[in-house]
Amino acid sequence: MATIKVKQVRSRIGCPKAQKRTLDALGLRKTGRVKEYNDNPAVRGMIEKVKHLVQIEN
């Protein structure tokens, strides 16, 4: 299965609580952290919710 790397590039300070929870679900707690996930619709949906805080890496 294909994988996707997600990096948190902006701070979660000042974000709504729902977006903070989404970052927690993705395992991103600090700026600069990178996590790798299986590429599926659930992960893509979470990334879409916080797209202004994260970056997809190759």
mmCIF file as gemmi writes it, N, C-alpha and C atoms, coordinates in Angstrom:
data_model
loop_
_atom_site.group_PDB
_atom_site.id
_atom_site.type_symbol
_atom_site.label_atom_id
_atom_site.label_alt_id
_atom_site.label_comp_id
_atom_site.label_asym_id
_atom_site.label_entity_id
_atom_site.label_seq_id
_atom_site.pdbx_PDB_ins_code
_atom_site.Cartn_x
_atom_site.Cartn_y
_atom_site.Cartn_z
_atom_site.occupancy
_atom_site.B_iso_or_equiv
_atom_site.pdbx_formal_charge
_atom_site.auth_seq_id
_atom_site.auth_asym_id
_atom_site.pdbx_PDB_model_num
ATOM 1 N N . MET Axp A 1 ? 0.844 -1.187 0 1 0 ? 1 A 1
ATOM 2 C CA . MET Axp A 1 ? 0 0 0 1 0 ? 1 A 1
ATOM 3 C C . MET Axp A 1 ? 0.889 1.25 0 1 0 ? 1 A 1
ATOM 4 N N . ALA Axp A 2 ? 0.44 2.272 -0.674 1 0 ? 2 A 1
ATOM 5 C CA . ALA Axp A 2 ? 1.191 3.526 -0.759 1 0 ? 2 A 1
ATOM 6 C C . ALA Axp A 2 ? 1.202 4.226 0.598 1 0 ? 2 A 1
ATOM 7 N N . THR Axp A 3 ? 2.265 4.967 0.844 1 0 ? 3 A 1
ATOM 8 C CA . THR Axp A 3 ? 2.37 5.723 2.088 1 0 ? 3 A 1
ATOM 9 C C . THR Axp A 3 ? 2.484 7.204 1.771 1 0 ? 3 A 1
ATOM 10 N N . ILE Axp A 4 ? 2.22 7.995 2.79 1 0 ? 4 A 1
ATOM 11 C CA . ILE Axp A 4 ? 2.265 9.446 2.658 1 0 ? 4 A 1
ATOM 12 C C . ILE Axp A 4 ? 2.954 10.009 3.898 1 0 ? 4 A 1
ATOM 13 N N . LYS Axp A 5 ? 3.847 10.972 3.709 1 0 ? 5 A 1
ATOM 14 C CA . LYS Axp A 5 ? 4.536 11.622 4.823 1 0 ? 5 A 1
ATOM 15 C C . LYS Axp A 5 ? 3.911 12.99 5.038 1 0 ? 5 A 1
ATOM 16 N N . VAL Axp A 6 ? 3.621 13.285 6.293 1 0 ? 6 A 1
ATOM 17 C CA . VAL Axp A 6 ? 2.996 14.549 6.654 1 0 ? 6 A 1
ATOM 18 C C . VAL Axp A 6 ? 3.891 15.261 7.665 1 0 ? 6 A 1
ATOM 19 N N . LYS Axp A 7 ? 4.186 16.52 7.409 1 0 ? 7 A 1
ATOM 20 C CA . LYS Axp A 7 ? 5.028 17.318 8.293 1 0 ? 7 A 1
ATOM 21 C C . LYS Axp A 7 ? 4.236 18.516 8.794 1 0 ? 7 A 1
ATOM 22 N N . GLN Axp A 8 ? 4.292 18.765 10.097 1 0 ? 8 A 1
ATOM 23 C CA . GLN Axp A 8 ? 3.644 19.948 10.661 1 0 ? 8 A 1
ATOM 24 C C . GLN Axp A 8 ? 4.573 21.132 10.454 1 0 ? 8 A 1
ATOM 25 N N . VAL Axp A 9 ? 4.089 22.165 9.758 1 0 ? 9 A 1
ATOM 26 C CA . VAL Axp A 9 ? 4.932 23.311 9.43 1 0 ? 9 A 1
ATOM 27 C C . VAL Axp A 9 ? 4.506 24.59 10.142 1 0 ? 9 A 1
ATOM 28 N N . ARG Axp A 10 ? 3.303 24.615 10.723 1 0 ? 10 A 1
ATOM 29 C CA . ARG Axp A 10 ? 2.85 25.799 11.455 1 0 ? 10 A 1
ATOM 30 C C . ARG Axp A 10 ? 2.382 25.389 12.843 1 0 ? 10 A 1
ATOM 31 N N . SER Axp A 11 ? 2.402 26.331 13.747 1 0 ? 11 A 1
ATOM 32 C CA . SER Axp A 11 ? 2.029 26.087 15.133 1 0 ? 11 A 1
ATOM 33 C C . SER Axp A 11 ? 0.527 25.885 15.274 1 0 ? 11 A 1
ATOM 34 N N . ARG Axp A 12 ? 0.161 25.109 16.28 1 0 ? 12 A 1
ATOM 35 C CA . ARG Axp A 12 ? -1.248 24.863 16.577 1 0 ? 12 A 1
ATOM 36 C C . ARG Axp A 12 ? -1.829 25.922 17.514 1 0 ? 12 A 1
ATOM 37 N N . ILE Axp A 13 ? -0.995 26.85 17.987 1 0 ? 13 A 1
ATOM 38 C CA . ILE Axp A 13 ? -1.451 27.892 18.902 1 0 ? 13 A 1
ATOM 39 C C . ILE Axp A 13 ? -2.474 28.777 18.196 1 0 ? 13 A 1
ATOM 40 N N . GLY Axp A 14 ? -3.598 28.989 18.838 1 0 ? 14 A 1
ATOM 41 C CA . GLY Axp A 14 ? -4.638 29.834 18.287 1 0 ? 14 A 1
ATOM 42 C C . GLY Axp A 14 ? -5.602 29.116 17.364 1 0 ? 14 A 1
ATOM 43 N N . CYS Axp A 15 ? -5.411 27.827 17.139 1 0 ? 15 A 1
ATOM 44 C CA . CYS Axp A 15 ? -6.299 27.049 16.271 1 0 ? 15 A 1
ATOM 45 C C . CYS Axp A 15 ? -7.516 26.58 17.058 1 0 ? 15 A 1
ATOM 46 N N . PRO Axp A 16 ? -8.617 26.331 16.362 1 0 ? 16 A 1
ATOM 47 C CA . PRO Axp A 16 ? -9.787 25.773 17.048 1 0 ? 16 A 1
ATOM 48 C C . PRO Axp A 16 ? -9.478 24.4 17.653 1 0 ? 16 A 1
ATOM 49 N N . LYS Axp A 17 ? -10.235 24.047 18.658 1 0 ? 17 A 1
ATOM 50 C CA . LYS Axp A 17 ? -10.015 22.8 19.373 1 0 ? 17 A 1
ATOM 51 C C . LYS Axp A 17 ? -10.124 21.584 18.443 1 0 ? 17 A 1
ATOM 52 N N . ALA Axp A 18 ? -11.041 21.628 17.486 1 0 ? 18 A 1
ATOM 53 C CA . ALA Axp A 18 ? -11.216 20.509 16.553 1 0 ? 18 A 1
ATOM 54 C C . ALA Axp A 18 ? -9.957 20.277 15.722 1 0 ? 18 A 1
ATOM 55 N N . GLN Axp A 19 ? -9.293 21.344 15.328 1 0 ? 19 A 1
ATOM 56 C CA . GLN Axp A 19 ? -8.067 21.201 14.55 1 0 ? 19 A 1
ATOM 57 C C . GLN Axp A 19 ? -6.929 20.666 15.413 1 0 ? 19 A 1
ATOM 58 N N . LYS Axp A 20 ? -6.886 21.067 16.669 1 0 ? 20 A 1
ATOM 59 C CA . LYS Axp A 20 ? -5.871 20.534 17.589 1 0 ? 20 A 1
ATOM 60 C C . LYS Axp A 20 ? -6.069 19.033 17.782 1 0 ? 20 A 1
ATOM 61 N N . ARG Axp A 21 ? -7.33 18.613 17.89 1 0 ? 21 A 1
ATOM 62 C CA . ARG Axp A 21 ? -7.623 17.194 18.038 1 0 ? 21 A 1
ATOM 63 C C . ARG Axp A 21 ? -7.243 16.415 16.785 1 0 ? 21 A 1
ATOM 64 N N . THR Axp A 22 ? -7.441 17.018 15.624 1 0 ? 22 A 1
ATOM 65 C CA . THR Axp A 22 ? -7.053 16.365 14.373 1 0 ? 22 A 1
ATOM 66 C C . THR Axp A 22 ? -5.542 16.184 14.311 1 0 ? 22 A 1
ATOM 67 N N . LEU Axp A 23 ? -4.794 17.206 14.713 1 0 ? 23 A 1
ATOM 68 C CA . LEU Axp A 23 ? -3.335 17.084 14.755 1 0 ? 23 A 1
ATOM 69 C C . LEU Axp A 23 ? -2.915 15.996 15.747 1 0 ? 23 A 1
ATOM 70 N N . ASP Axp A 24 ? -3.598 15.92 16.882 1 0 ? 24 A 1
ATOM 71 C CA . ASP Axp A 24 ? -3.301 14.868 17.86 1 0 ? 24 A 1
ATOM 72 C C . ASP Axp A 24 ? -3.565 13.489 17.257 1 0 ? 24 A 1
ATOM 73 N N . ALA Axp A 25 ? -4.661 13.357 16.528 1 0 ? 25 A 1
ATOM 74 C CA . ALA Axp A 25 ? -4.997 12.079 15.902 1 0 ? 25 A 1
ATOM 75 C C . ALA Axp A 25 ? -3.958 11.687 14.855 1 0 ? 25 A 1
ATOM 76 N N . LEU Axp A 26 ? -3.373 12.679 14.208 1 0 ? 26 A 1
ATOM 77 C CA . LEU Axp A 26 ? -2.312 12.415 13.239 1 0 ? 26 A 1
ATOM 78 C C . LEU Axp A 26 ? -0.961 12.174 13.92 1 0 ? 26 A 1
ATOM 79 N N . GLY Axp A 27 ? -0.888 12.438 15.211 1 0 ? 27 A 1
ATOM 80 C CA . GLY Axp A 27 ? 0.358 12.234 15.945 1 0 ? 27 A 1
ATOM 81 C C . GLY Axp A 27 ? 1.33 13.382 15.799 1 0 ? 27 A 1
ATOM 82 N N . LEU Axp A 28 ? 0.84 14.544 15.401 1 0 ? 28 A 1
ATOM 83 C CA . LEU Axp A 28 ? 1.686 15.724 15.221 1 0 ? 28 A 1
ATOM 84 C C . LEU Axp A 28 ? 1.452 16.67 16.39 1 0 ? 28 A 1
ATOM 85 N N . ARG Axp A 29 ? 2.444 16.78 17.256 1 0 ? 29 A 1
ATOM 86 C CA . ARG Axp A 29 ? 2.303 17.612 18.454 1 0 ? 29 A 1
ATOM 87 C C . ARG Axp A 29 ? 3.216 18.817 18.455 1 0 ? 29 A 1
ATOM 88 N N . LYS Axp A 30 ? 4.285 18.781 17.657 1 0 ? 30 A 1
ATOM 89 C CA . LYS Axp A 30 ? 5.23 19.9 17.606 1 0 ? 30 A 1
ATOM 90 C C . LYS Axp A 30 ? 5.543 20.246 16.16 1 0 ? 30 A 1
ATOM 91 N N . THR Axp A 31 ? 5.832 21.508 15.916 1 0 ? 31 A 1
ATOM 92 C CA . THR Axp A 31 ? 6.222 21.965 14.599 1 0 ? 31 A 1
ATOM 93 C C . THR Axp A 31 ? 7.499 21.254 14.156 1 0 ? 31 A 1
ATOM 94 N N . GLY Axp A 32 ? 7.522 20.824 12.919 1 0 ? 32 A 1
ATOM 95 C CA . GLY Axp A 32 ? 8.699 20.163 12.379 1 0 ? 32 A 1
ATOM 96 C C . GLY Axp A 32 ? 8.654 18.646 12.433 1 0 ? 32 A 1
ATOM 97 N N . ARG Axp A 33 ? 7.67 18.091 13.117 1 0 ? 33 A 1
ATOM 98 C CA . ARG Axp A 33 ? 7.566 16.639 13.222 1 0 ? 33 A 1
ATOM 99 C C . ARG Axp A 33 ? 7.025 16.047 11.922 1 0 ? 33 A 1
ATOM 100 N N . VAL Axp A 34 ? 7.509 14.859 11.57 1 0 ? 34 A 1
ATOM 101 C CA . VAL Axp A 34 ? 7.083 14.164 10.352 1 0 ? 34 A 1
ATOM 102 C C . VAL Axp A 34 ? 6.565 12.788 10.741 1 0 ? 34 A 1
ATOM 103 N N . LYS Axp A 35 ? 5.425 12.409 10.188 1 0 ? 35 A 1
ATOM 104 C CA . LYS Axp A 35 ? 4.841 11.09 10.407 1 0 ? 35 A 1
ATOM 105 C C . LYS Axp A 35 ? 4.509 10.476 9.057 1 0 ? 35 A 1
ATOM 106 N N . GLU Axp A 36 ? 4.557 9.156 9 1 0 ? 36 A 1
ATOM 107 C CA . GLU Axp A 36 ? 4.255 8.433 7.77 1 0 ? 36 A 1
ATOM 108 C C . GLU Axp A 36 ? 3.005 7.58 7.994 1 0 ? 36 A 1
ATOM 109 N N . TYR Axp A 37 ? 2.07 7.643 7.054 1 0 ? 37 A 1
ATOM 110 C CA . TYR Axp A 37 ? 0.8 6.938 7.164 1 0 ? 37 A 1
ATOM 111 C C . TYR Axp A 37 ? 0.51 6.204 5.872 1 0 ? 37 A 1
ATOM 112 N N . ASN Axp A 38 ? -0.347 5.188 5.965 1 0 ? 38 A 1
ATOM 113 C CA . ASN Axp A 38 ? -0.875 4.574 4.764 1 0 ? 38 A 1
ATOM 114 C C . ASN Axp A 38 ? -1.803 5.578 4.094 1 0 ? 38 A 1
ATOM 115 N N . ASP Axp A 39 ? -1.712 5.671 2.788 1 0 ? 39 A 1
ATOM 116 C CA . ASP Axp A 39 ? -2.518 6.642 2.039 1 0 ? 39 A 1
ATOM 117 C C . ASP Axp A 39 ? -3.919 6.087 1.853 1 0 ? 39 A 1
ATOM 118 N N . ASN Axp A 40 ? -4.868 6.594 2.66 1 0 ? 40 A 1
ATOM 119 C CA . ASN Axp A 40 ? -6.259 6.171 2.543 1 0 ? 40 A 1
ATOM 120 C C . ASN Axp A 40 ? -7.174 7.376 2.741 1 0 ? 40 A 1
ATOM 121 N N . PRO Axp A 41 ? -8.446 7.245 2.418 1 0 ? 41 A 1
ATOM 122 C CA . PRO Axp A 41 ? -9.363 8.386 2.508 1 0 ? 41 A 1
ATOM 123 C C . PRO Axp A 41 ? -9.479 8.996 3.909 1 0 ? 41 A 1
ATOM 124 N N . ALA Axp A 42 ? -9.367 8.195 4.948 1 0 ? 42 A 1
ATOM 125 C CA . ALA Axp A 42 ? -9.483 8.727 6.308 1 0 ? 42 A 1
ATOM 126 C C . ALA Axp A 42 ? -8.33 9.681 6.618 1 0 ? 42 A 1
ATOM 127 N N . VAL Axp A 43 ? -7.125 9.287 6.276 1 0 ? 43 A 1
ATOM 128 C CA . VAL Axp A 43 ? -5.954 10.135 6.519 1 0 ? 43 A 1
ATOM 129 C C . VAL Axp A 43 ? -6.021 11.369 5.631 1 0 ? 43 A 1
ATOM 130 N N . ARG Axp A 44 ? -6.411 11.191 4.378 1 0 ? 44 A 1
ATOM 131 C CA . ARG Axp A 44 ? -6.542 12.344 3.47 1 0 ? 44 A 1
ATOM 132 C C . ARG Axp A 44 ? -7.555 13.355 3.997 1 0 ? 44 A 1
ATOM 133 N N . GLY Axp A 45 ? -8.642 12.876 4.601 1 0 ? 45 A 1
ATOM 134 C CA . GLY Axp A 45 ? -9.652 13.767 5.17 1 0 ? 45 A 1
ATOM 135 C C . GLY Axp A 45 ? -9.117 14.564 6.344 1 0 ? 45 A 1
ATOM 136 N N . MET Axp A 46 ? -8.319 13.912 7.197 1 0 ? 46 A 1
ATOM 137 C CA . MET Axp A 46 ? -7.727 14.619 8.338 1 0 ? 46 A 1
ATOM 138 C C . MET Axp A 46 ? -6.73 15.675 7.853 1 0 ? 46 A 1
ATOM 139 N N . ILE Axp A 47 ? -5.95 15.33 6.835 1 0 ? 47 A 1
ATOM 140 C CA . ILE Axp A 47 ? -4.991 16.287 6.281 1 0 ? 47 A 1
ATOM 141 C C . ILE Axp A 47 ? -5.72 17.483 5.688 1 0 ? 47 A 1
ATOM 142 N N . GLU Axp A 48 ? -6.838 17.238 5.036 1 0 ? 48 A 1
ATOM 143 C CA . GLU Axp A 48 ? -7.62 18.329 4.428 1 0 ? 48 A 1
ATOM 144 C C . GLU Axp A 48 ? -8.118 19.309 5.49 1 0 ? 48 A 1
ATOM 145 N N . LYS Axp A 49 ? -8.459 18.812 6.685 1 0 ? 49 A 1
ATOM 146 C CA . LYS Axp A 49 ? -8.952 19.672 7.766 1 0 ? 49 A 1
ATOM 147 C C . LYS Axp A 49 ? -7.879 20.614 8.304 1 0 ? 49 A 1
ATOM 148 N N . VAL Axp A 50 ? -6.616 20.197 8.231 1 0 ? 50 A 1
ATOM 149 C CA . VAL Axp A 50 ? -5.527 21.013 8.784 1 0 ? 50 A 1
ATOM 150 C C . VAL Axp A 50 ? -4.486 21.326 7.717 1 0 ? 50 A 1
ATOM 151 N N . LYS Axp A 51 ? -4.913 21.448 6.471 1 0 ? 51 A 1
ATOM 152 C CA . LYS Axp A 51 ? -3.973 21.642 5.356 1 0 ? 51 A 1
ATOM 153 C C . LYS Axp A 51 ? -3.165 22.908 5.476 1 0 ? 51 A 1
ATOM 154 N N . HIS Axp A 52 ? -3.643 23.897 6.219 1 0 ? 52 A 1
ATOM 155 C CA . HIS Axp A 52 ? -2.9 25.144 6.389 1 0 ? 52 A 1
ATOM 156 C C . HIS Axp A 52 ? -1.805 25.009 7.466 1 0 ? 52 A 1
ATOM 157 N N . LEU Axp A 53 ? -1.789 23.895 8.19 1 0 ? 53 A 1
ATOM 158 C CA . LEU Axp A 53 ? -0.794 23.667 9.234 1 0 ? 53 A 1
ATOM 159 C C . LEU Axp A 53 ? 0.229 22.602 8.869 1 0 ? 53 A 1
ATOM 160 N N . VAL Axp A 54 ? -0.065 21.805 7.84 1 0 ? 54 A 1
ATOM 161 C CA . VAL Axp A 54 ? 0.808 20.696 7.489 1 0 ? 54 A 1
ATOM 162 C C . VAL Axp A 54 ? 1.25 20.777 6.036 1 0 ? 54 A 1
ATOM 163 N N . GLN Axp A 55 ? 2.234 19.941 5.723 1 0 ? 55 A 1
ATOM 164 C CA . GLN Axp A 55 ? 2.766 19.856 4.368 1 0 ? 55 A 1
ATOM 165 C C . GLN Axp A 55 ? 2.979 18.387 4.051 1 0 ? 55 A 1
ATOM 166 N N . ILE Axp A 56 ? 2.634 17.978 2.835 1 0 ? 56 A 1
ATOM 167 C CA . ILE Axp A 56 ? 2.857 16.594 2.411 1 0 ? 56 A 1
ATOM 168 C C . ILE Axp A 56 ? 4.228 16.517 1.775 1 0 ? 56 A 1
ATOM 169 N N . GLU Axp A 57 ? 5.031 15.548 2.24 1 0 ? 57 A 1
ATOM 170 C CA . GLU Axp A 57 ? 6.385 15.379 1.71 1 0 ? 57 A 1
ATOM 171 C C . GLU Axp A 57 ? 6.444 14.109 0.877 1 0 ? 57 A 1
ATOM 172 N N . ASN Axp A 58 ? 7.385 14.077 -0.042 1 0 ? 58 A 1
ATOM 173 C CA . ASN Axp A 58 ? 7.578 12.881 -0.866 1 0 ? 58 A 1
ATOM 174 C C . ASN Axp A 58 ? 8.704 12.048 -0.337 1 0 ? 58 A 1
